[in-house]
Amino acid sequence: MLPKIRDFVKKNKFDIILFLGVVLVSLLSFSLGYITAKMEEKEPLKFEEPIYEDTSINRHNS
């Protein structure tokens, strides 16, 4: 079993390194975006009064 794994790794070393590099860059990018978003946390929107449109203006009397 171990020789098969060793042969697989030797055969596909470049692809494994490339895959690990892509995964690490993706995780790093996500982490930096998450940290940046947390640092720029803003106050949530608050609606004091509901806004209603007067729909009677747009109605046509038939």
N, CA, C and O atoms as CSV, one atom per row, in Angstrom:
chain,resi,resn,atom,element,x,y,z
A,1,MET,N,N,0.826,-1.195,0.000
A,1,MET,CA,C,0.000,0.000,0.000
A,1,MET,C,C,0.871,1.261,0.000
A,1,MET,O,O,0.634,2.175,-0.789
A,2,LEU,N,N,1.868,1.313,0.872
A,2,LEU,CA,C,2.738,2.480,0.961
A,2,LEU,C,C,3.548,2.712,-0.314
A,2,LEU,O,O,3.710,3.862,-0.723
A,3,PRO,N,N,4.058,1.670,-0.949
A,3,PRO,CA,C,4.776,1.911,-2.217
A,3,PRO,C,C,3.872,2.487,-3.311
A,3,PRO,O,O,4.326,3.271,-4.145
A,4,LYS,N,N,2.598,2.099,-3.305
A,4,LYS,CA,C,1.670,2.643,-4.308
A,4,LYS,C,C,1.466,4.140,-4.085
A,4,LYS,O,O,1.431,4.922,-5.036
A,5,ILE,N,N,1.333,4.525,-2.821
A,5,ILE,CA,C,1.147,5.945,-2.506
A,5,ILE,C,C,2.401,6.725,-2.883
A,5,ILE,O,O,2.313,7.807,-3.464
A,6,ARG,N,N,3.564,6.178,-2.553
A,6,ARG,CA,C,4.831,6.832,-2.864
A,6,ARG,C,C,4.998,6.999,-4.372
A,6,ARG,O,O,5.431,8.054,-4.836
A,7,ASP,N,N,4.659,5.969,-5.134
A,7,ASP,CA,C,4.743,6.061,-6.593
A,7,ASP,C,C,3.770,7.094,-7.149
A,7,ASP,O,O,4.102,7.833,-8.076
A,8,PHE,N,N,2.569,7.144,-6.580
A,8,PHE,CA,C,1.570,8.123,-7.017
A,8,PHE,C,C,2.073,9.539,-6.773
A,8,PHE,O,O,1.951,10.405,-7.640
A,9,VAL,N,N,2.642,9.775,-5.582
A,9,VAL,CA,C,3.146,11.104,-5.249
A,9,VAL,C,C,4.307,11.486,-6.160
A,9,VAL,O,O,4.370,12.617,-6.644
A,10,LYS,N,N,5.220,10.557,-6.394
A,10,LYS,CA,C,6.353,10.849,-7.276
A,10,LYS,C,C,5.888,11.139,-8.697
A,10,LYS,O,O,6.428,12.015,-9.373
A,11,LYS,N,N,4.887,10.398,-9.138
A,11,LYS,CA,C,4.383,10.548,-10.505
A,11,LYS,C,C,3.642,11.879,-10.691
A,11,LYS,O,O,3.723,12.497,-11.752
A,12,ASN,N,N,2.926,12.308,-9.659
A,12,ASN,CA,C,2.066,13.498,-9.774
A,12,ASN,C,C,2.533,14.643,-8.869
A,12,ASN,O,O,1.712,15.436,-8.409
A,13,LYS,N,N,3.826,14.735,-8.613
A,13,LYS,CA,C,4.348,15.736,-7.686
A,13,LYS,C,C,3.986,17.159,-8.113
A,13,LYS,O,O,3.549,17.959,-7.286
A,14,PHE,N,N,4.164,17.476,-9.381
A,14,PHE,CA,C,3.872,18.833,-9.859
A,14,PHE,C,C,2.390,19.185,-9.684
A,14,PHE,O,O,2.063,20.289,-9.248
A,15,ASP,N,N,1.496,18.248,-10.022
A,15,ASP,CA,C,0.056,18.505,-9.893
A,15,ASP,C,C,-0.351,18.663,-8.429
A,15,ASP,O,O,-1.205,19.492,-8.113
A,16,ILE,N,N,0.239,17.893,-7.548
A,16,ILE,CA,C,-0.086,17.989,-6.116
A,16,ILE,C,C,0.369,19.339,-5.567
A,16,ILE,O,O,-0.363,19.986,-4.819
A,17,ILE,N,N,1.574,19.762,-5.936
A,17,ILE,CA,C,2.077,21.057,-5.481
A,17,ILE,C,C,1.217,22.190,-6.023
A,17,ILE,O,O,0.911,23.136,-5.296
A,18,LEU,N,N,0.826,22.107,-7.279
A,18,LEU,CA,C,-0.034,23.122,-7.882
A,18,LEU,C,C,-1.385,23.184,-7.176
A,18,LEU,O,O,-1.891,24.268,-6.887
A,19,PHE,N,N,-1.959,22.033,-6.905
A,19,PHE,CA,C,-3.250,21.976,-6.200
A,19,PHE,C,C,-3.136,22.590,-4.809
A,19,PHE,O,O,-3.986,23.387,-4.413
A,20,LEU,N,N,-2.097,22.227,-4.067
A,20,LEU,CA,C,-1.917,22.786,-2.727
A,20,LEU,C,C,-1.688,24.296,-2.785
A,20,LEU,O,O,-2.166,25.026,-1.916
A,21,GLY,N,N,-0.970,24.767,-3.789
A,21,GLY,CA,C,-0.761,26.204,-3.943
A,21,GLY,C,C,-2.064,26.949,-4.198
A,21,GLY,O,O,-2.304,28.008,-3.618
A,22,VAL,N,N,-2.896,26.398,-5.059
A,22,VAL,CA,C,-4.191,27.035,-5.356
A,22,VAL,C,C,-5.067,27.065,-4.109
A,22,VAL,O,O,-5.707,28.077,-3.824
A,23,VAL,N,N,-5.099,25.965,-3.368
A,23,VAL,CA,C,-5.906,25.904,-2.144
A,23,VAL,C,C,-5.393,26.912,-1.119
A,23,VAL,O,O,-6.190,27.613,-0.495
A,24,LEU,N,N,-4.094,26.994,-0.939
A,24,LEU,CA,C,-3.539,27.932,0.037
A,24,LEU,C,C,-3.801,29.389,-0.347
A,24,LEU,O,O,-4.127,30.204,0.516
A,25,VAL,N,N,-3.661,29.721,-1.622
A,25,VAL,CA,C,-3.943,31.094,-2.066
A,25,VAL,C,C,-5.422,31.418,-1.887
A,25,VAL,O,O,-5.768,32.532,-1.492
A,26,SER,N,N,-6.291,30.463,-2.171
A,26,SER,CA,C,-7.732,30.687,-1.995
A,26,SER,C,C,-8.073,30.925,-0.534
A,26,SER,O,O,-8.831,31.840,-0.212
A,27,LEU,N,N,-7.519,30.108,0.350
A,27,LEU,CA,C,-7.788,30.279,1.780
A,27,LEU,C,C,-7.226,31.602,2.300
A,27,LEU,O,O,-7.860,32.269,3.118
A,28,LEU,N,N,-6.066,31.973,1.837
A,28,LEU,CA,C,-5.471,33.240,2.254
A,28,LEU,C,C,-6.319,34.423,1.775
A,28,LEU,O,O,-6.529,35.377,2.525
A,29,SER,N,N,-6.797,34.365,0.552
A,29,SER,CA,C,-7.635,35.443,0.013
A,29,SER,C,C,-8.934,35.562,0.784
A,29,SER,O,O,-9.371,36.666,1.109
A,30,PHE,N,N,-9.552,34.431,1.077
A,30,PHE,CA,C,-10.799,34.459,1.842
A,30,PHE,C,C,-10.560,35.032,3.230
A,30,PHE,O,O,-11.347,35.845,3.714
A,31,SER,N,N,-9.478,34.612,3.870
A,31,SER,CA,C,-9.178,35.090,5.224
A,31,SER,C,C,-8.938,36.593,5.241
A,31,SER,O,O,-9.440,37.294,6.120
A,32,LEU,N,N,-8.180,37.088,4.281
A,32,LEU,CA,C,-7.926,38.524,4.231
A,32,LEU,C,C,-9.207,39.317,3.981
A,32,LEU,O,O,-9.405,40.378,4.573
A,33,GLY,N,N,-10.073,38.812,3.111
A,33,GLY,CA,C,-11.355,39.477,2.868
A,33,GLY,C,C,-12.236,39.474,4.097
A,33,GLY,O,O,-12.900,40.469,4.387
A,34,TYR,N,N,-12.251,38.384,4.812
A,34,TYR,CA,C,-13.059,38.273,6.029
A,34,TYR,C,C,-12.551,39.236,7.096
A,34,TYR,O,O,-13.339,39.924,7.745
A,35,ILE,N,N,-11.233,39.284,7.274
A,35,ILE,CA,C,-10.653,40.184,8.273
A,35,ILE,C,C,-10.920,41.640,7.905
A,35,ILE,O,O,-11.245,42.449,8.774
A,36,THR,N,N,-10.787,41.976,6.635
A,36,THR,CA,C,-11.045,43.337,6.184
A,36,THR,C,C,-12.501,43.722,6.414
A,36,THR,O,O,-12.787,44.841,6.838
A,37,ALA,N,N,-13.418,42.808,6.139
A,37,ALA,CA,C,-14.836,43.092,6.335
A,37,ALA,C,C,-15.150,43.290,7.808
A,37,ALA,O,O,-15.966,44.145,8.152
A,38,LYS,N,N,-14.526,42.528,8.674
A,38,LYS,CA,C,-14.751,42.684,10.114
A,38,LYS,C,C,-14.213,44.017,10.614
A,38,LYS,O,O,-14.804,44.633,11.502
A,39,MET,N,N,-13.101,44.464,10.051
A,39,MET,CA,C,-12.514,45.736,10.486
A,39,MET,C,C,-13.373,46.920,10.041
A,39,MET,O,O,-13.407,47.947,10.718
A,40,GLU,N,N,-14.053,46.788,8.932
A,40,GLU,CA,C,-14.880,47.876,8.404
A,40,GLU,C,C,-16.350,47.658,8.734
A,40,GLU,O,O,-17.229,48.069,7.976
A,41,GLU,N,N,-16.611,47.025,9.844
A,41,GLU,CA,C,-17.994,46.727,10.219
A,41,GLU,C,C,-18.772,48.024,10.377
A,41,GLU,O,O,-18.334,48.945,11.066
A,42,LYS,N,N,-19.903,48.084,9.744
A,42,LYS,CA,C,-20.714,49.297,9.766
A,42,LYS,C,C,-21.979,49.050,10.568
A,42,LYS,O,O,-22.380,47.908,10.795
A,43,GLU,N,N,-22.590,50.127,10.985
A,43,GLU,CA,C,-23.835,50.040,11.726
A,43,GLU,C,C,-24.951,49.613,10.768
A,43,GLU,O,O,-25.046,50.145,9.662
A,44,PRO,N,N,-25.789,48.669,11.175
A,44,PRO,CA,C,-26.861,48.218,10.277
A,44,PRO,C,C,-27.895,49.322,10.034
A,44,PRO,O,O,-28.070,50.224,10.853
A,45,LEU,N,N,-28.563,49.224,8.902
A,45,LEU,CA,C,-29.598,50.200,8.564
A,45,LEU,C,C,-30.779,50.054,9.515
A,45,LEU,O,O,-31.181,48.947,9.872
A,46,LYS,N,N,-31.321,51.193,9.913
A,46,LYS,CA,C,-32.501,51.191,10.782
A,46,LYS,C,C,-33.577,52.018,10.099
A,46,LYS,O,O,-33.330,53.152,9.689
A,47,PHE,N,N,-34.761,51.455,9.977
A,47,PHE,CA,C,-35.888,52.151,9.373
A,47,PHE,C,C,-36.816,52.600,10.490
A,47,PHE,O,O,-37.398,51.779,11.200
A,48,GLU,N,N,-36.945,53.905,10.636
A,48,GLU,CA,C,-37.753,54.463,11.714
A,48,GLU,C,C,-39.244,54.409,11.380
A,48,GLU,O,O,-40.054,54.012,12.217
A,49,GLU,N,N,-39.603,54.803,10.173
A,49,GLU,CA,C,-41.007,54.820,9.762
A,49,GLU,C,C,-41.153,54.078,8.446
A,49,GLU,O,O,-40.301,54.207,7.567
A,50,PRO,N,N,-42.211,53.308,8.299
A,50,PRO,CA,C,-42.428,52.659,6.999
A,50,PRO,C,C,-42.804,53.702,5.947
A,50,PRO,O,O,-43.500,54.671,6.249
A,51,ILE,N,N,-42.357,53.507,4.754
A,51,ILE,CA,C,-42.642,54.428,3.654
A,51,ILE,C,C,-43.684,53.769,2.750
A,51,ILE,O,O,-43.463,52.678,2.227
A,52,TYR,N,N,-44.814,54.440,2.575
A,52,TYR,CA,C,-45.881,53.930,1.713
A,52,TYR,C,C,-46.044,54.851,0.525
A,52,TYR,O,O,-46.019,56.074,0.661
A,53,GLU,N,N,-46.209,54.258,-0.631
A,53,GLU,CA,C,-46.467,55.055,-1.823
A,53,GLU,C,C,-47.967,55.203,-1.994
A,53,GLU,O,O,-48.736,54.290,-1.696
A,54,ASP,N,N,-48.367,56.367,-2.478
A,54,ASP,CA,C,-49.775,56.599,-2.745
A,54,ASP,C,C,-50.079,56.037,-4.133
A,54,ASP,O,O,-49.757,56.660,-5.145
A,55,THR,N,N,-50.699,54.863,-4.175
A,55,THR,CA,C,-50.969,54.212,-5.454
A,55,THR,C,C,-52.220,54.749,-6.135
A,55,THR,O,O,-52.490,54.401,-7.284
A,56,SER,N,N,-52.992,55.593,-5.448
A,56,SER,CA,C,-54.213,56.095,-6.070
A,56,SER,C,C,-53.916,57.078,-7.188
A,56,SER,O,O,-54.772,57.311,-8.042
A,57,ILE,N,N,-52.733,57.654,-7.204
A,57,ILE,CA,C,-52.376,58.619,-8.247
A,57,ILE,C,C,-52.219,57.916,-9.592
A,57,ILE,O,O,-52.569,58.483,-10.627
A,58,ASN,N,N,-51.714,56.726,-9.589
A,58,ASN,CA,C,-51.432,55.998,-10.818
A,58,ASN,C,C,-52.642,55.224,-11.349
A,58,ASN,O,O,-52.566,54.667,-12.444
A,59,ARG,N,N,-53.739,55.171,-10.619
A,59,ARG,CA,C,-54.918,54.404,-11.068
A,59,ARG,C,C,-55.724,55.226,-12.061
A,59,ARG,O,O,-55.860,56.442,-11.929
A,60,HIS,N,N,-56.245,54.542,-13.041
A,60,HIS,CA,C,-57.123,55.178,-14.015
A,60,HIS,C,C,-58.546,54.790,-13.683
A,60,HIS,O,O,-58.837,53.619,-13.438
A,61,ASN,N,N,-59.433,55.772,-13.675
A,61,ASN,CA,C,-60.859,55.482,-13.406
A,61,ASN,C,C,-61.480,54.916,-14.669
A,61,ASN,O,O,-61.480,55.562,-15.717
A,62,SER,N,N,-62.011,53.696,-14.563
A,62,SER,CA,C,-62.605,53.062,-15.735
A,62,SER,C,C,-64.099,53.110,-15.662
A,62,SER,O,O,-64.777,52.623,-16.565
